[in-house]
Amino acid sequence: MSEVTVRVKDNGPFLLQGDFSIVDAEGHTFDTDGKATALCRCGASTNQPFCTGNHQEIGFESAPRVSDS
């Protein structure tokens, strides 16, 4: 199995890269075409669960960092 990386983009989406599946609550799989996929964090996307860039329009701010503890 290949490695999957999830990057938290400052003030933006989660960016997933690698070999993964996104499955809805009913067990249906979203088509990701095997490429990097941005998932919405702000809740304003018009194409949930994917990011449509609406975080810029609503002024979404979030830039979490790993703590040293």
Rosetta constraint file for C-alpha pairs under 8 A:
AtomPair CA 1 CA 19 HARMONIC 7.77 0.50
AtomPair CA 2 CA 18 HARMONIC 6.64 0.50
AtomPair CA 2 CA 19 HARMONIC 6.05 0.50
AtomPair CA 3 CA 18 HARMONIC 5.98 0.50
AtomPair CA 3 CA 19 HARMONIC 7.07 0.50
AtomPair CA 4 CA 16 HARMONIC 7.03 0.50
AtomPair CA 4 CA 17 HARMONIC 5.69 0.50
AtomPair CA 4 CA 18 HARMONIC 4.44 0.50
AtomPair CA 4 CA 19 HARMONIC 6.19 0.50
AtomPair CA 4 CA 20 HARMONIC 6.94 0.50
AtomPair CA 5 CA 15 HARMONIC 7.93 0.50
AtomPair CA 5 CA 16 HARMONIC 5.71 0.50
AtomPair CA 5 CA 17 HARMONIC 5.23 0.50
AtomPair CA 5 CA 18 HARMONIC 6.43 0.50
AtomPair CA 6 CA 14 HARMONIC 6.33 0.50
AtomPair CA 6 CA 15 HARMONIC 5.53 0.50
AtomPair CA 6 CA 16 HARMONIC 4.56 0.50
AtomPair CA 6 CA 17 HARMONIC 6.55 0.50
AtomPair CA 7 CA 14 HARMONIC 5.62 0.50
AtomPair CA 7 CA 15 HARMONIC 5.03 0.50
AtomPair CA 7 CA 16 HARMONIC 6.52 0.50
AtomPair CA 8 CA 12 HARMONIC 7.51 0.50
AtomPair CA 8 CA 13 HARMONIC 6.49 0.50
AtomPair CA 8 CA 14 HARMONIC 4.79 0.50
AtomPair CA 8 CA 15 HARMONIC 6.50 0.50
AtomPair CA 8 CA 63 HARMONIC 7.76 0.50
AtomPair CA 8 CA 64 HARMONIC 7.78 0.50
AtomPair CA 9 CA 13 HARMONIC 5.58 0.50
AtomPair CA 9 CA 14 HARMONIC 6.05 0.50
AtomPair CA 9 CA 15 HARMONIC 7.03 0.50
AtomPair CA 9 CA 63 HARMONIC 7.32 0.50
AtomPair CA 10 CA 61 HARMONIC 7.49 0.50
AtomPair CA 10 CA 62 HARMONIC 6.03 0.50
AtomPair CA 10 CA 63 HARMONIC 4.57 0.50
AtomPair CA 10 CA 64 HARMONIC 7.62 0.50
AtomPair CA 11 CA 55 HARMONIC 7.32 0.50
AtomPair CA 11 CA 60 HARMONIC 5.76 0.50
AtomPair CA 11 CA 61 HARMONIC 4.52 0.50
AtomPair CA 11 CA 62 HARMONIC 4.77 0.50
AtomPair CA 11 CA 63 HARMONIC 5.96 0.50
AtomPair CA 12 CA 40 HARMONIC 7.54 0.50
AtomPair CA 12 CA 41 HARMONIC 6.82 0.50
AtomPair CA 12 CA 42 HARMONIC 7.50 0.50
AtomPair CA 12 CA 53 HARMONIC 7.80 0.50
AtomPair CA 12 CA 55 HARMONIC 6.24 0.50
AtomPair CA 12 CA 56 HARMONIC 7.80 0.50
AtomPair CA 12 CA 60 HARMONIC 7.30 0.50
AtomPair CA 12 CA 61 HARMONIC 7.65 0.50
AtomPair CA 12 CA 62 HARMONIC 7.48 0.50
AtomPair CA 13 CA 38 HARMONIC 5.72 0.50
AtomPair CA 13 CA 39 HARMONIC 5.35 0.50
AtomPair CA 13 CA 40 HARMONIC 4.95 0.50
AtomPair CA 13 CA 41 HARMONIC 5.27 0.50
AtomPair CA 13 CA 42 HARMONIC 7.60 0.50
AtomPair CA 13 CA 51 HARMONIC 6.30 0.50
AtomPair CA 14 CA 38 HARMONIC 5.53 0.50
AtomPair CA 14 CA 39 HARMONIC 5.06 0.50
AtomPair CA 14 CA 40 HARMONIC 6.64 0.50
AtomPair CA 14 CA 41 HARMONIC 6.75 0.50
AtomPair CA 15 CA 36 HARMONIC 6.75 0.50
AtomPair CA 15 CA 37 HARMONIC 5.67 0.50
AtomPair CA 15 CA 38 HARMONIC 4.43 0.50
AtomPair CA 15 CA 39 HARMONIC 6.37 0.50
AtomPair CA 16 CA 36 HARMONIC 5.58 0.50
AtomPair CA 16 CA 37 HARMONIC 5.18 0.50
AtomPair CA 16 CA 38 HARMONIC 6.26 0.50
AtomPair CA 16 CA 39 HARMONIC 7.68 0.50
AtomPair CA 17 CA 35 HARMONIC 6.83 0.50
AtomPair CA 17 CA 36 HARMONIC 4.65 0.50
AtomPair CA 17 CA 37 HARMONIC 6.68 0.50
AtomPair CA 18 CA 34 HARMONIC 7.50 0.50
AtomPair CA 18 CA 35 HARMONIC 7.44 0.50
AtomPair CA 18 CA 36 HARMONIC 7.17 0.50
AtomPair CA 19 CA 34 HARMONIC 6.64 0.50
AtomPair CA 20 CA 34 HARMONIC 7.80 0.50
AtomPair CA 21 CA 29 HARMONIC 6.75 0.50
AtomPair CA 21 CA 30 HARMONIC 7.32 0.50
AtomPair CA 21 CA 32 HARMONIC 7.60 0.50
AtomPair CA 22 CA 29 HARMONIC 5.70 0.50
AtomPair CA 22 CA 30 HARMONIC 5.58 0.50
AtomPair CA 22 CA 31 HARMONIC 7.88 0.50
AtomPair CA 22 CA 32 HARMONIC 7.86 0.50
AtomPair CA 23 CA 27 HARMONIC 5.60 0.50
AtomPair CA 23 CA 28 HARMONIC 5.43 0.50
AtomPair CA 23 CA 29 HARMONIC 4.38 0.50
AtomPair CA 23 CA 30 HARMONIC 6.15 0.50
AtomPair CA 24 CA 28 HARMONIC 5.41 0.50
AtomPair CA 24 CA 29 HARMONIC 6.41 0.50
AtomPair CA 24 CA 30 HARMONIC 7.50 0.50
AtomPair CA 32 CA 36 HARMONIC 7.90 0.50
AtomPair CA 32 CA 37 HARMONIC 6.75 0.50
AtomPair CA 37 CA 50 HARMONIC 7.53 0.50
AtomPair CA 38 CA 50 HARMONIC 5.82 0.50
AtomPair CA 38 CA 51 HARMONIC 5.45 0.50
AtomPair CA 39 CA 48 HARMONIC 7.84 0.50
AtomPair CA 39 CA 49 HARMONIC 5.65 0.50
AtomPair CA 39 CA 50 HARMONIC 4.35 0.50
AtomPair CA 39 CA 51 HARMONIC 5.01 0.50
AtomPair CA 40 CA 44 HARMONIC 7.66 0.50
AtomPair CA 40 CA 45 HARMONIC 6.34 0.50
AtomPair CA 40 CA 48 HARMONIC 6.86 0.50
AtomPair CA 40 CA 49 HARMONIC 5.77 0.50
AtomPair CA 40 CA 50 HARMONIC 5.25 0.50
AtomPair CA 40 CA 51 HARMONIC 4.32 0.50
AtomPair CA 40 CA 52 HARMONIC 7.62 0.50
AtomPair CA 41 CA 51 HARMONIC 7.80 0.50
AtomPair CA 42 CA 55 HARMONIC 5.98 0.50
AtomPair CA 42 CA 60 HARMONIC 6.29 0.50
AtomPair CA 43 CA 48 HARMONIC 7.93 0.50
AtomPair CA 44 CA 54 HARMONIC 5.81 0.50
AtomPair CA 44 CA 55 HARMONIC 6.51 0.50
AtomPair CA 44 CA 58 HARMONIC 7.75 0.50
AtomPair CA 45 CA 49 HARMONIC 7.49 0.50
AtomPair CA 45 CA 50 HARMONIC 6.89 0.50
AtomPair CA 45 CA 51 HARMONIC 5.61 0.50
AtomPair CA 45 CA 52 HARMONIC 5.31 0.50
AtomPair CA 45 CA 53 HARMONIC 7.11 0.50
AtomPair CA 45 CA 54 HARMONIC 5.73 0.50
AtomPair CA 45 CA 55 HARMONIC 7.61 0.50
AtomPair CA 46 CA 52 HARMONIC 6.64 0.50
AtomPair CA 47 CA 51 HARMONIC 6.90 0.50
AtomPair CA 47 CA 52 HARMONIC 6.61 0.50
AtomPair CA 53 CA 57 HARMONIC 7.67 0.50
AtomPair CA 54 CA 58 HARMONIC 6.51 0.50
AtomPair CA 55 CA 59 HARMONIC 6.01 0.50
AtomPair CA 55 CA 60 HARMONIC 5.07 0.50
AtomPair CA 56 CA 60 HARMONIC 6.47 0.50
